[in-house]
Amino acid sequence: MSTNTLPTALAEIVDDFQALTEPDRLQLLLEFSRGLPELPERLKDHPELLEQVVECQSPLFLTIESEKNPDGGARAYRLFFKAPQEAPTTRGFAGVLHEGLDGLTAEEILAVPDDMPELLGLTRAITPLRMRGMTAMLGRIKRKVAAASRLEH
């Protein structure tokens, strides 16, 4: 699969990973780990608003919110993640998905192929269980976006 089927920001991230050697890909994943935004205050004290991705080896929680488009276009979806600092791989995957998908429409997010995490070229560097965790994160985001977009129509 080529990156031209991905949303622009996600395609650029995948291209960045693919341009690197395996050790450098792990370093880039760590950079995404450090760049994952903290939860906004309104979510920090409300764990019931977050859903755990149980397939992840480390505790990872996420939620989405939709925003009205000011010009009346399709709603945009915001992604929020909570993952411990001591789980850099999980945080890195969340960071990739946040940077690549945050603010996109339901149509754009739902069009991302389920096997997109494999495009990062980390399958030999990271355990299959961790790769399944990222695939599960993407699946959970897509499921939540699909459900929210159905409710809004």
C-alpha positions as protocol buffer text, in pm:
chain_id: "A"
residue {
  index: 1
  type: MET
  ca { x: 0 y: 0 z: 0 }
}
residue {
  index: 2
  type: SER
  ca { x: 128 y: 348 z: -79 }
}
residue {
  index: 3
  type: THR
  ca { x: 96 y: 656 z: 136 }
}
residue {
  index: 4
  type: ASN
  ca { x: -104 y: 843 z: -128 }
}
residue {
  index: 5
  type: THR
  ca { x: -422 y: 685 z: 13 }
}
residue {
  index: 6
  type: LEU
  ca { x: -357 y: 840 z: 355 }
}
residue {
  index: 7
  type: PRO
  ca { x: -454 y: 1185 z: 483 }
}
residue {
  index: 8
  type: THR
  ca { x: -171 y: 1432 z: 415 }
}
residue {
  index: 9
  type: ALA
  ca { x: -34 y: 1464 z: 770 }
}
residue {
  index: 10
  type: LEU
  ca { x: -38 y: 1087 z: 826 }
}
residue {
  index: 11
  type: ALA
  ca { x: 122 y: 1021 z: 485 }
}
residue {
  index: 12
  type: GLU
  ca { x: 405 y: 1262 z: 573 }
}
residue {
  index: 13
  type: ILE
  ca { x: 464 y: 1080 z: 904 }
}
residue {
  index: 14
  type: VAL
  ca { x: 472 y: 743 z: 729 }
}
residue {
  index: 15
  type: ASP
  ca { x: 713 y: 880 z: 468 }
}
residue {
  index: 16
  type: ASP
  ca { x: 939 y: 1009 z: 748 }
}
residue {
  index: 17
  type: PHE
  ca { x: 946 y: 664 z: 911 }
}
residue {
  index: 18
  type: GLN
  ca { x: 1006 y: 486 z: 579 }
}
residue {
  index: 19
  type: ALA
  ca { x: 1300 y: 712 z: 497 }
}
residue {
  index: 20
  type: LEU
  ca { x: 1489 y: 598 z: 809 }
}
residue {
  index: 21
  type: THR
  ca { x: 1681 y: 289 z: 915 }
}
residue {
  index: 22
  type: GLU
  ca { x: 1518 y: 69 z: 1179 }
}
residue {
  index: 23
  type: PRO
  ca { x: 1714 y: 212 z: 1477 }
}
residue {
  index: 24
  type: ASP
  ca { x: 1633 y: 565 z: 1363 }
}
residue {
  index: 25
  type: ARG
  ca { x: 1263 y: 472 z: 1331 }
}
residue {
  index: 26
  type: LEU
  ca { x: 1265 y: 378 z: 1699 }
}
residue {
  index: 27
  type: GLN
  ca { x: 1421 y: 715 z: 1778 }
}
residue {
  index: 28
  type: LEU
  ca { x: 1149 y: 892 z: 1577 }
}
residue {
  index: 29
  type: LEU
  ca { x: 885 y: 694 z: 1766 }
}
residue {
  index: 30
  type: LEU
  ca { x: 1038 y: 823 z: 2091 }
}
residue {
  index: 31
  type: GLU
  ca { x: 1010 y: 1177 z: 1957 }
}
residue {
  index: 32
  type: PHE
  ca { x: 639 y: 1122 z: 1893 }
}
residue {
  index: 33
  type: SER
  ca { x: 613 y: 986 z: 2249 }
}
residue {
  index: 34
  type: ARG
  ca { x: 752 y: 1311 z: 2388 }
}
residue {
  index: 35
  type: GLY
  ca { x: 523 y: 1517 z: 2163 }
}
residue {
  index: 36
  type: LEU
  ca { x: 195 y: 1357 z: 2273 }
}
residue {
  index: 37
  type: PRO
  ca { x: -16 y: 1639 z: 2420 }
}
residue {
  index: 38
  type: GLU
  ca { x: -143 y: 1614 z: 2776 }
}
residue {
  index: 39
  type: LEU
  ca { x: -514 y: 1573 z: 2834 }
}
residue {
  index: 40
  type: PRO
  ca { x: -703 y: 1902 z: 2857 }
}
residue {
  index: 41
  type: GLU
  ca { x: -811 y: 1998 z: 3210 }
}
residue {
  index: 42
  type: ARG
  ca { x: -1176 y: 1910 z: 3141 }
}
residue {
  index: 43
  type: LEU
  ca { x: -1076 y: 1544 z: 3086 }
}
residue {
  index: 44
  type: LYS
  ca { x: -800 y: 1500 z: 3346 }
}
residue {
  index: 45
  type: ASP
  ca { x: -1030 y: 1432 z: 3641 }
}
residue {
  index: 46
  type: HIS
  ca { x: -1290 y: 1236 z: 3444 }
}
residue {
  index: 47
  type: PRO
  ca { x: -1155 y: 890 z: 3363 }
}
residue {
  index: 48
  type: GLU
  ca { x: -1510 y: 778 z: 3283 }
}
residue {
  index: 49
  type: LEU
  ca { x: -1493 y: 989 z: 2965 }
}
residue {
  index: 50
  type: LEU
  ca { x: -1195 y: 789 z: 2838 }
}
residue {
  index: 51
  type: GLU
  ca { x: -1199 y: 437 z: 2696 }
}
residue {
  index: 52
  type: GLN
  ca { x: -912 y: 198 z: 2766 }
}
residue {
  index: 53
  type: VAL
  ca { x: -752 y: 22 z: 2471 }
}
residue {
  index: 54
  type: VAL
  ca { x: -704 y: -310 z: 2648 }
}
residue {
  index: 55
  type: GLU
  ca { x: -500 y: -458 z: 2362 }
}
residue {
  index: 56
  type: CYS
  ca { x: -214 y: -222 z: 2451 }
}
residue {
  index: 57
  type: GLN
  ca { x: 49 y: -366 z: 2685 }
}
residue {
  index: 58
  type: SER
  ca { x: 63 y: -36 z: 2874 }
}
residue {
  index: 59
  type: PRO
  ca { x: -246 y: 144 z: 3004 }
}
residue {
  index: 60
  type: LEU
  ca { x: -369 y: 364 z: 2721 }
}
residue {
  index: 61
  type: PHE
  ca { x: -695 y: 555 z: 2728 }
}
residue {
  index: 62
  type: LEU
  ca { x: -850 y: 762 z: 2453 }
}
residue {
  index: 63
  type: THR
  ca { x: -1154 y: 960 z: 2359 }
}
residue {
  index: 64
  type: ILE
  ca { x: -1273 y: 1172 z: 2071 }
}
residue {
  index: 65
  type: GLU
  ca { x: -1476 y: 1491 z: 2045 }
}
residue {
  index: 66
  type: SER
  ca { x: -1632 y: 1643 z: 1738 }
}
residue {
  index: 67
  type: GLU
  ca { x: -1622 y: 2009 z: 1648 }
}
residue {
  index: 68
  type: LYS
  ca { x: -1857 y: 2196 z: 1421 }
}
residue {
  index: 69
  type: ASN
  ca { x: -1697 y: 2334 z: 1111 }
}
residue {
  index: 70
  type: PRO
  ca { x: -1751 y: 2714 z: 1118 }
}
residue {
  index: 71
  type: ASP
  ca { x: -1825 y: 2722 z: 744 }
}
residue {
  index: 72
  type: GLY
  ca { x: -2084 y: 2445 z: 769 }
}
residue {
  index: 73
  type: GLY
  ca { x: -1863 y: 2170 z: 627 }
}
residue {
  index: 74
  type: ALA
  ca { x: -1806 y: 1826 z: 776 }
}
residue {
  index: 75
  type: ARG
  ca { x: -1737 y: 1802 z: 1149 }
}
residue {
  index: 76
  type: ALA
  ca { x: -1377 y: 1763 z: 1261 }
}
residue {
  index: 77
  type: TYR
  ca { x: -1275 y: 1507 z: 1522 }
}
residue {
  index: 78
  type: ARG
  ca { x: -1029 y: 1580 z: 1800 }
}
residue {
  index: 79
  type: LEU
  ca { x: -833 y: 1294 z: 1955 }
}
residue {
  index: 80
  type: PHE
  ca { x: -724 y: 1276 z: 2318 }
}
residue {
  index: 81
  type: PHE
  ca { x: -490 y: 1017 z: 2468 }
}
residue {
  index: 82
  type: LYS
  ca { x: -367 y: 931 z: 2815 }
}
residue {
  index: 83
  type: ALA
  ca { x: -60 y: 707 z: 2840 }
}
residue {
  index: 84
  type: PRO
  ca { x: 209 y: 690 z: 3108 }
}
residue {
  index: 85
  type: GLN
  ca { x: 547 y: 856 z: 3049 }
}
residue {
  index: 86
  type: GLU
  ca { x: 716 y: 521 z: 3121 }
}
residue {
  index: 87
  type: ALA
  ca { x: 543 y: 365 z: 2816 }
}
residue {
  index: 88
  type: PRO
  ca { x: 730 y: 534 z: 2530 }
}
residue {
  index: 89
  type: THR
  ca { x: 627 y: 288 z: 2259 }
}
residue {
  index: 90
  type: THR
  ca { x: 258 y: 318 z: 2342 }
}
residue {
  index: 91
  type: ARG
  ca { x: 287 y: 696 z: 2377 }
}
residue {
  index: 92
  type: GLY
  ca { x: 476 y: 710 z: 2047 }
}
residue {
  index: 93
  type: PHE
  ca { x: 204 y: 523 z: 1862 }
}
residue {
  index: 94
  type: ALA
  ca { x: -58 y: 752 z: 2019 }
}
residue {
  index: 95
  type: GLY
  ca { x: 153 y: 1053 z: 1916 }
}
residue {
  index: 96
  type: VAL
  ca { x: 167 y: 933 z: 1555 }
}
residue {
  index: 97
  type: LEU
  ca { x: -210 y: 885 z: 1545 }
}
residue {
  index: 98
  type: HIS
  ca { x: -272 y: 1218 z: 1717 }
}
residue {
  index: 99
  type: GLU
  ca { x: -50 y: 1413 z: 1480 }
}
residue {
  index: 100
  type: GLY
  ca { x: -175 y: 1224 z: 1175 }
}
residue {
  index: 101
  type: LEU
  ca { x: -550 y: 1220 z: 1245 }
}
residue {
  index: 102
  type: ASP
  ca { x: -643 y: 1496 z: 1490 }
}
residue {
  index: 103
  type: GLY
  ca { x: -879 y: 1751 z: 1336 }
}
residue {
  index: 104
  type: LEU
  ca { x: -978 y: 1540 z: 1037 }
}
residue {
  index: 105
  type: THR
  ca { x: -1332 y: 1457 z: 924 }
}
residue {
  index: 106
  type: ALA
  ca { x: -1500 y: 1124 z: 986 }
}
residue {
  index: 107
  type: GLU
  ca { x: -1463 y: 1039 z: 618 }
}
residue {
  index: 108
  type: GLU
  ca { x: -1088 y: 1101 z: 626 }
}
residue {
  index: 109
  type: ILE
  ca { x: -1033 y: 902 z: 945 }
}
residue {
  index: 110
  type: LEU
  ca { x: -1252 y: 610 z: 840 }
}
residue {
  index: 111
  type: ALA
  ca { x: -1065 y: 586 z: 508 }
}
residue {
  index: 112
  type: VAL
  ca { x: -732 y: 511 z: 680 }
}
residue {
  index: 113
  type: PRO
  ca { x: -646 y: 145 z: 612 }
}
residue {
  index: 114
  type: ASP
  ca { x: -658 y: -77 z: 920 }
}
residue {
  index: 115
  type: ASP
  ca { x: -303 y: -200 z: 854 }
}
residue {
  index: 116
  type: MET
  ca { x: -158 y: 152 z: 842 }
}
residue {
  index: 117
  type: PRO
  ca { x: 66 y: 89 z: 1150 }
}
residue {
  index: 118
  type: GLU
  ca { x: 261 y: -166 z: 944 }
}
residue {
  index: 119
  type: LEU
  ca { x: 362 y: 114 z: 706 }
}
residue {
  index: 120
  type: LEU
  ca { x: 583 y: 264 z: 977 }
}
residue {
  index: 121
  type: GLY
  ca { x: 836 y: -15 z: 922 }
}
residue {
  index: 122
  type: LEU
  ca { x: 857 y: -112 z: 1288 }
}
residue {
  index: 123
  type: THR
  ca { x: 735 y: -472 z: 1267 }
}
residue {
  index: 124
  type: ARG
  ca { x: 1086 y: -616 z: 1315 }
}
residue {
  index: 125
  type: ALA
  ca { x: 1188 y: -365 z: 1583 }
}
residue {
  index: 126
  type: ILE
  ca { x: 878 y: -392 z: 1801 }
}
residue {
  index: 127
  type: THR
  ca { x: 702 y: -699 z: 1936 }
}
residue {
  index: 128
  type: PRO
  ca { x: 390 y: -820 z: 1754 }
}
residue {
  index: 129
  type: LEU
  ca { x: 191 y: -754 z: 2073 }
}
residue {
  index: 130
  type: ARG
  ca { x: 289 y: -387 z: 2066 }
}
residue {
  index: 131
  type: MET
  ca { x: 207 y: -363 z: 1695 }
}
residue {
  index: 132
  type: ARG
  ca { x: -137 y: -511 z: 1770 }
}
residue {
  index: 133
  type: GLY
  ca { x: -177 y: -238 z: 2031 }
}
residue {
  index: 134
  type: MET
  ca { x: -130 y: 36 z: 1773 }
}
residue {
  index: 135
  type: THR
  ca { x: -363 y: -139 z: 1530 }
}
residue {
  index: 136
  type: ALA
  ca { x: -618 y: -161 z: 1813 }
}
residue {
  index: 137
  type: MET
  ca { x: -577 y: 212 z: 1887 }
}
residue {
  index: 138
  type: LEU
  ca { x: -653 y: 295 z: 1525 }
}
residue {
  index: 139
  type: GLY
  ca { x: -948 y: 55 z: 1524 }
}
residue {
  index: 140
  type: ARG
  ca { x: -1090 y: 206 z: 1843 }
}
residue {
  index: 141
  type: ILE
  ca { x: -1057 y: 559 z: 1703 }
}
residue {
  index: 142
  type: LYS
  ca { x: -1232 y: 456 z: 1382 }
}
residue {
  index: 143
  type: ARG
  ca { x: -1509 y: 278 z: 1572 }
}
residue {
  index: 144
  type: LYS
  ca { x: -1571 y: 580 z: 1797 }
}
residue {
  index: 145
  type: VAL
  ca { x: -1566 y: 821 z: 1501 }
}
residue {
  index: 146
  type: ALA
  ca { x: -1807 y: 600 z: 1303 }
}
residue {
  index: 147
  type: ALA
  ca { x: -2048 y: 582 z: 1598 }
}
residue {
  index: 148
  type: ALA
  ca { x: -2028 y: 958 z: 1663 }
}
residue {
  index: 149
  type: SER
  ca { x: -2078 y: 1049 z: 1299 }
}
residue {
  index: 150
  type: ARG
  ca { x: -2387 y: 823 z: 1280 }
}
residue {
  index: 151
  type: LEU
  ca { x: -2534 y: 1000 z: 1582 }
}
residue {
  index: 152
  type: GLU
  ca { x: -2471 y: 1342 z: 1428 }
}
residue {
  index: 153
  type: HIS
  ca { x: -2649 y: 1267 z: 1102 }
}
